[in-house]
Amino acid sequence: SSRYSIGDNNSFNRLNGWSTQDVFISHRISCKHFRADLKAELSNLGDVKYDVVRSYPMPGRSYRISITFLNQ
């Protein structure tokens, strides 16, 4: 698909369509006194360069790792 960078919908303001592929994996560890949720994410797997607004490129590939501890 496509979109326009500003409210004026003409060909100069038209941005090309784009898509990204993301992947994540998670694992839960349960012990007697706590529970931990581990999650690893990889966003924009193909490192695609795209603009949501003309001349403001969005970031390429990014990584995130999180650990959440909960009392049981």
N, CA, C and O atoms as a Tinker XYZ file with bonds, in Angstrom:
   288  protein
     1  N      0.841000   -1.176000    0.000000    73     2
     2  CA     0.000000    0.000000    0.000000    64     1     3
     3  C      0.882000    1.233000    0.000000    63     2     4     5
     4  O      2.104000    1.128000   -0.096000    81     3
     5  N      0.281000    2.372000    0.105000    73     3     6
     6  CA     1.044000    3.622000    0.159000    64     5     7
     7  C      0.325000    4.594000    1.076000    63     6     8     9
     8  O     -0.816000    4.369000    1.480000    81     7
     9  N      1.005000    5.662000    1.392000    73     7    10
    10  CA     0.415000    6.733000    2.196000    64     9    11
    11  C      1.054000    8.044000    1.784000    63    10    12    13
    12  O      1.990000    8.063000    0.984000    81    11
    13  N      0.558000    9.119000    2.320000    73    11    14
    14  CA     1.054000   10.450000    1.990000    64    13    15
    15  C      1.712000   11.060000    3.223000    63    14    16    17
    16  O      1.260000   10.855000    4.349000    81    15
    17  N      2.785000   11.811000    2.991000    73    15    18
    18  CA     3.561000   12.349000    4.111000    64    17    19
    19  C      2.850000   13.504000    4.809000    63    18    20    21
    20  O      3.088000   13.746000    5.992000    81    19
    21  N      1.988000   14.216000    4.102000    73    19    22
    22  CA     1.196000   15.290000    4.702000    64    21    23
    23  C     -0.226000   15.187000    4.168000    63    22    24    25
    24  O     -0.512000   14.320000    3.341000    81    23
    25  N     -1.106000   16.045000    4.620000    73    23    26
    26  CA    -2.513000   15.977000    4.241000    64    25    27
    27  C     -2.805000   16.223000    2.776000    63    26    28    29
    28  O     -3.876000   15.844000    2.303000    81    27
    29  N     -1.892000   16.845000    2.034000    73    27    30
    30  CA    -2.097000   17.122000    0.616000    64    29    31
    31  C     -1.770000   15.860000   -0.184000    63    30    32    33
    32  O     -0.599000   15.522000   -0.354000    81    31
    33  N     -2.790000   15.168000   -0.673000    73    31    34
    34  CA    -2.607000   13.882000   -1.350000    64    33    35
    35  C     -2.268000   14.059000   -2.820000    63    34    36    37
    36  O     -3.120000   13.869000   -3.689000    81    35
    37  N     -1.019000   14.423000   -3.095000    73    35    38
    38  CA    -0.565000   14.491000   -4.482000    64    37    39
    39  C      0.657000   13.590000   -4.639000    63    38    40    41
    40  O      1.194000   13.086000   -3.653000    81    39
    41  N      1.087000   13.393000   -5.869000    73    39    42
    42  CA     2.163000   12.426000   -6.139000    64    41    43
    43  C      3.487000   12.810000   -5.474000    63    42    44    45
    44  O      4.277000   11.923000   -5.154000    81    43
    45  N      3.753000   14.096000   -5.258000    73    43    46
    46  CA     5.000000   14.515000   -4.622000    64    45    47
    47  C      5.056000   14.047000   -3.160000    63    46    48    49
    48  O      6.129000   13.712000   -2.658000    81    47
    49  N      3.917000   14.024000   -2.487000    73    47    50
    50  CA     3.856000   13.656000   -1.068000    64    49    51
    51  C      3.606000   12.174000   -0.842000    63    50    52    53
    52  O      3.477000   11.740000    0.303000    81    51
    53  N      3.536000   11.388000   -1.917000    73    51    54
    54  CA     3.249000    9.962000   -1.782000    64    53    55
    55  C      4.498000    9.201000   -1.351000    63    54    56    57
    56  O      5.574000    9.372000   -1.924000    81    55
    57  N      4.338000    8.364000   -0.340000    73    55    58
    58  CA     5.417000    7.502000    0.145000    64    57    59
    59  C      5.142000    6.077000   -0.301000    63    58    60    61
    60  O      3.986000    5.654000   -0.340000    81    59
    61  N      6.169000    5.342000   -0.632000    73    59    62
    62  CA     6.017000    3.952000   -1.024000    64    61    63
    63  C      5.552000    3.111000    0.153000    63    62    64    65
    64  O      5.811000    3.442000    1.310000    81    63
    65  N      4.867000    2.026000   -0.153000    73    63    66
    66  CA     4.435000    1.102000    0.883000    64    65    67
    67  C      5.626000    0.372000    1.494000    63    66    68    69
    68  O      6.694000    0.311000    0.885000    81    67
    69  N      5.453000   -0.171000    2.669000    73    67    70
    70  CA     6.530000   -0.883000    3.326000    64    69    71
    71  C      5.939000   -1.919000    4.279000    63    70    72    73
    72  O      4.770000   -1.834000    4.655000    81    71
    73  N      6.736000   -2.871000    4.654000    73    71    74
    74  CA     6.350000   -3.846000    5.672000    64    73    75
    75  C      7.618000   -4.312000    6.382000    63    74    76    77
    76  O      8.720000   -4.223000    5.841000    81    75
    77  N      7.443000   -4.796000    7.575000    73    75    78
    78  CA     8.567000   -5.343000    8.325000    64    77    79
    79  C      8.194000   -6.719000    8.857000    63    78    80    81
    80  O      7.014000   -7.030000    9.018000    81    79
    81  N      9.186000   -7.528000    9.123000    73    79    82
    82  CA     8.985000   -8.827000    9.736000    64    81    83
    83  C      9.675000   -8.804000   11.093000    63    82    84    85
    84  O     10.842000   -8.431000   11.213000    81    83
    85  N      8.929000   -9.211000   12.105000    73    83    86
    86  CA     9.449000   -9.258000   13.467000    64    85    87
    87  C      9.347000  -10.691000   13.971000    63    86    88    89
    88  O      8.491000  -11.456000   13.527000    81    87
    89  N     10.215000  -11.041000   14.889000    73    87    90
    90  CA    10.192000  -12.374000   15.474000    64    89    91
    91  C     10.536000  -12.254000   16.957000    63    90    92    93
    92  O     11.341000  -11.412000   17.353000    81    91
    93  N      9.910000  -13.115000   17.775000    73    91    94
    94  CA    10.281000  -13.141000   19.188000    64    93    95
    95  C     10.174000  -14.565000   19.709000    63    94    96    97
    96  O      9.490000  -15.417000   19.142000    81    95
    97  N     10.873000  -14.785000   20.805000    73    95    98
    98  CA    10.822000  -16.069000   21.489000    64    97    99
    99  C     10.708000  -15.769000   22.979000    63    98   100   101
   100  O     11.314000  -14.825000   23.487000    81    99
   101  N      9.920000  -16.588000   23.667000    73    99   102
   102  CA     9.757000  -16.365000   25.103000    64   101   103
   103  C      9.826000  -17.703000   25.828000    63   102   104   105
   104  O      9.584000  -18.766000   25.256000    81   103
   105  N     10.164000  -17.607000   27.103000    73   103   106
   106  CA    10.288000  -18.803000   27.934000    64   105   107
   107  C      9.939000  -18.426000   29.371000    63   106   108   109
   108  O     10.356000  -17.378000   29.863000    81   107
   109  N      9.180000  -19.277000   30.033000    73   107   110
   110  CA     8.810000  -19.047000   31.434000    64   109   111
   111  C      9.552000  -20.032000   32.320000    63   110   112   113
   112  O      9.582000  -21.233000   32.053000    81   111
   113  N     10.150000  -19.501000   33.381000    73   111   114
   114  CA    10.843000  -20.327000   34.371000    64   113   115
   115  C     10.077000  -20.193000   35.680000    63   114   116   117
   116  O      9.890000  -19.086000   36.185000    81   115
   117  N      9.637000  -21.312000   36.224000    73   115   118
   118  CA     8.906000  -21.294000   37.496000    64   117   119
   119  C      9.720000  -22.012000   38.559000    63   118   120   121
   120  O     10.177000  -23.138000   38.364000    81   119
   121  N      9.889000  -21.346000   39.671000    73   119   122
   122  CA    10.558000  -21.930000   40.828000    64   121   123
   123  C      9.587000  -21.869000   42.013000    63   122   124   125
   124  O      8.453000  -21.410000   41.876000    81   123
   125  N     10.037000  -22.324000   43.146000    73   123   126
   126  CA     9.166000  -22.355000   44.322000    64   125   127
   127  C      8.760000  -20.956000   44.791000    63   126   128   129
   128  O      7.629000  -20.758000   45.234000    81   127
   129  N      9.672000  -19.986000   44.697000    73   127   130
   130  CA     9.417000  -18.664000   45.264000    64   129   131
   131  C      9.185000  -17.569000   44.221000    63   130   132   133
   132  O      8.752000  -16.474000   44.582000    81   131
   133  N      9.452000  -17.823000   42.975000    73   131   134
   134  CA     9.263000  -16.781000   41.963000    64   133   135
   135  C      9.022000  -17.401000   40.587000    63   134   136   137
   136  O      9.217000  -18.597000   40.372000    81   135
   137  N      8.602000  -16.560000   39.690000    73   135   138
   138  CA     8.448000  -16.938000   38.288000    64   137   139
   139  C      9.162000  -15.879000   37.462000    63   138   140   141
   140  O      9.073000  -14.689000   37.764000    81   139
   141  N      9.865000  -16.305000   36.426000    73   139   142
   142  CA    10.578000  -15.373000   35.544000    64   141   143
   143  C     10.126000  -15.616000   34.104000    63   142   144   145
   144  O     10.083000  -16.753000   33.633000    81   143
   145  N      9.794000  -14.532000   33.425000    73   143   146
   146  CA     9.455000  -14.598000   32.006000    64   145   147
   147  C     10.605000  -13.969000   31.218000    63   146   148   149
   148  O     10.944000  -12.806000   31.436000    81   147
   149  N     11.199000  -14.731000   30.308000    73   147   150
   150  CA    12.290000  -14.255000   29.462000    64   149   151
   151  C     11.738000  -14.044000   28.062000    63   150   152   153
   152  O     10.974000  -14.869000   27.560000    81   151
   153  N     12.121000  -12.947000   27.434000    73   151   154
   154  CA    11.652000  -12.665000   26.080000    64   153   155
   155  C     12.770000  -11.995000   25.286000    63   154   156   157
   156  O     13.419000  -11.065000   25.767000    81   155
   157  N     12.987000  -12.482000   24.059000    73   155   158
   158  CA    13.957000  -11.880000   23.141000    64   157   159
   159  C     13.212000  -11.528000   21.855000    63   158   160   161
   160  O     12.491000  -12.357000   21.299000    81   159
   161  N     13.392000  -10.293000   21.386000    73   159   162
   162  CA    12.710000   -9.816000   20.181000    64   161   163
   163  C     13.717000   -9.322000   19.153000    63   162   164   165
   164  O     14.750000   -8.754000   19.506000    81   163
   165  N     13.413000   -9.538000   17.901000    73   163   166
   166  CA    14.179000   -8.997000   16.787000    64   165   167
   167  C     13.183000   -8.303000   15.878000    63   166   168   169
   168  O     12.326000   -8.958000   15.284000    81   167
   169  N     13.282000   -6.987000   15.761000    73   167   170
   170  CA    12.369000   -6.201000   14.941000    64   169   171
   171  C     13.034000   -5.821000   13.631000    63   170   172   173
   172  O     14.236000   -5.559000   13.587000    81   171
   173  N     12.254000   -5.793000   12.570000    73   171   174
   174  CA    12.718000   -5.456000   11.230000    64   173   175
   175  C     13.824000   -6.422000   10.806000    63   174   176   177
   176  O     14.952000   -6.024000   10.519000    81   175
   177  N     13.465000   -7.684000   10.778000    73   175   178
   178  CA    14.397000   -8.776000   10.495000    64   177   179
   179  C     15.230000   -8.542000    9.236000    63   178   180   181
   180  O     16.424000   -8.845000    9.230000    81   179
   181  N     14.629000   -8.010000    8.173000    73   179   182
   182  CA    15.340000   -7.777000    6.918000    64   181   183
   183  C     16.102000   -6.468000    6.866000    63   182   184   185
   184  O     16.691000   -6.145000    5.834000    81   183
   185  N     16.108000   -5.701000    7.954000    73   183   186
   186  CA    16.793000   -4.406000    8.025000    64   185   187
   187  C     16.354000   -3.485000    6.887000    63   186   188   189
   188  O     17.177000   -2.814000    6.265000    81   187
   189  N     15.038000   -3.462000    6.622000    73   187   190
   190  CA    14.460000   -2.644000    5.548000    64   189   191
   191  C     14.469000   -1.179000    5.958000    63   190   192   193
   192  O     14.068000   -0.838000    7.071000    81   191
   193  N     14.922000   -0.321000    5.065000    73   191   194
   194  CA    14.914000    1.125000    5.310000    64   193   195
   195  C     13.614000    1.697000    4.756000    63   194   196   197
   196  O     13.312000    1.499000    3.580000    81   195
   197  N     12.848000    2.395000    5.568000    73   195   198
   198  CA    11.583000    2.957000    5.120000    64   197   199
   199  C     11.347000    4.309000    5.779000    63   198   200   201
   200  O     11.940000    4.613000    6.814000    81   199
   201  N     10.488000    5.112000    5.183000    73   199   202
   202  CA    10.105000    6.425000    5.707000    64   201   203
   203  C      8.609000    6.410000    5.989000    63   202   204   205
   204  O      7.813000    6.091000    5.106000    81   203
   205  N      8.222000    6.754000    7.220000    73   203   206
   206  CA     6.814000    6.947000    7.526000    64   205   207
   207  C      6.442000    8.380000    7.185000    63   206   208   209
   208  O      5.322000    8.655000    6.753000    81   207
   209  N      7.377000    9.281000    7.378000    73   207   210
   210  CA     7.239000   10.682000    6.981000    64   209   211
   211  C      8.465000   11.007000    6.147000    63   210   212   213
   212  O      9.584000   10.668000    6.533000    81   211
   213  N      8.272000   11.656000    5.016000    73   211   214
   214  CA     9.375000   11.955000    4.104000    64   213   215
   215  C     10.542000   12.623000    4.839000    63   214   216   217
   216  O     10.345000   13.545000    5.631000    81   215
   217  N     11.741000   12.150000    4.568000    73   215   218
   218  CA    12.998000   12.666000    5.126000    64   217   219
   219  C     13.197000   12.353000    6.608000    63   218   220   221
   220  O     14.117000   12.895000    7.222000    81   219
   221  N     12.370000   11.502000    7.195000    73   219   222
   222  CA    12.550000   11.056000    8.574000    64   221   223
   223  C     12.604000    9.532000    8.578000    63   222   224   225
   224  O     11.601000    8.883000    8.876000    81   223
   225  N     13.764000    8.950000    8.250000    73   223   226
   226  CA    13.847000    7.486000    8.174000    64   225   227
   227  C     13.640000    6.839000    9.545000    63   226   228   229
   228  O     14.078000    7.353000   10.574000    81   227
   229  N     12.972000    5.717000    9.519000    73   227   230
   230  CA    12.754000    4.951000   10.733000    64   229   231
   231  C     13.968000    4.047000   10.958000    63   230   232   233
   232  O     14.724000    3.772000   10.025000    81   231
   233  N     14.152000    3.588000   12.191000    73   231   234
   234  CA    15.324000    2.755000   12.476000    64   233   235
   235  C     15.277000    1.433000   11.731000    63   234   236   237
   236  O     14.204000    0.935000   11.390000    81   235
   237  N     16.439000    0.878000   11.483000    73   235   238
   238  CA    16.533000   -0.431000   10.840000    64   237   239
   239  C     16.306000   -1.537000   11.862000    63   238   240   241
   240  O     15.410000   -1.441000   12.700000    81   239
   241  N     17.096000   -2.557000   11.793000    73   239   242
   242  CA    16.958000   -3.709000   12.687000    64   241   243
   243  C     17.228000   -3.290000   14.132000    63   242   244   245
   244  O     18.113000   -2.479000   14.406000    81   243
   245  N     16.451000   -3.859000   15.041000    73   243   246
   246  CA    16.671000   -3.585000   16.459000    64   245   247
   247  C     16.433000   -4.851000   17.273000    63   246   248   249
   248  O     15.714000   -5.755000   16.846000    81   247
   249  N     17.042000   -4.899000   18.441000    73   247   250
   250  CA    16.983000   -6.050000   19.331000    64   249   251
   251  C     16.461000   -5.593000   20.685000    63   250   252   253
   252  O     16.665000   -4.450000   21.097000    81   251
   253  N     15.780000   -6.515000   21.373000    73   251   254
   254  CA    15.325000   -6.216000   22.734000    64   253   255
   255  C     15.280000   -7.529000   23.517000    63   254   256   257
   256  O     14.774000   -8.539000   23.028000    81   255
   257  N     15.810000   -7.498000   24.721000    73   255   258
   258  CA    15.761000   -8.655000   25.621000    64   257   259
   259  C     15.158000   -8.173000   26.933000    63   258   260   261
   260  O     15.556000   -7.134000   27.460000    81   259
   261  N     14.202000   -8.927000   27.455000    73   259   262
   262  CA    13.586000   -8.533000   28.721000    64   261   263
   263  C     13.441000   -9.736000   29.647000    63   262   264   265
   264  O     13.263000  -10.870000   29.203000    81   263
   265  N     13.522000   -9.457000   30.931000    73   263   266
   266  CA    13.318000  -10.441000   31.991000    64   265   267
   267  C     12.347000   -9.827000   32.990000    63   266   268   269
   268  O     12.572000   -8.727000   33.495000    81   267
   269  N     11.275000  -10.542000   33.267000    73   267   270
   270  CA    10.284000  -10.085000   34.231000    64   269   271
   271  C     10.219000  -11.097000   35.379000    63   270   272   273
   272  O      9.984000  -12.284000   35.154000    81   271
   273  N     10.429000  -10.620000   36.608000    73   271   274
   274  CA    10.345000  -11.479000   37.784000    64   273   275
   275  C      9.040000  -11.205000   38.505000    63   274   276   277
   276  O      8.652000  -10.050000   38.684000    81   275
   277  N      8.357000  -12.278000   38.923000    73   275   278
   278  CA     7.107000  -12.164000   39.669000    64   277   279
   279  C      7.166000  -13.075000   40.884000    63   278   280   281
   280  O      7.673000  -14.194000   40.800000    81   279
   281  N      6.646000  -12.600000   42.021000    73   279   282
   282  CA     6.547000  -13.439000   43.218000    64   281   283
   283  C      5.399000  -14.406000   43.018000    63   282   284   285
   284  O      4.391000  -14.078000   42.391000    81   283
   285  N      5.561000  -15.593000   43.554000    73   283   286
   286  CA     4.465000  -16.573000   43.464000    64   285   287
   287  C      3.722000  -16.679000   44.758000    63   286   288
   288  O      2.772000  -17.454000   44.863000    81   287
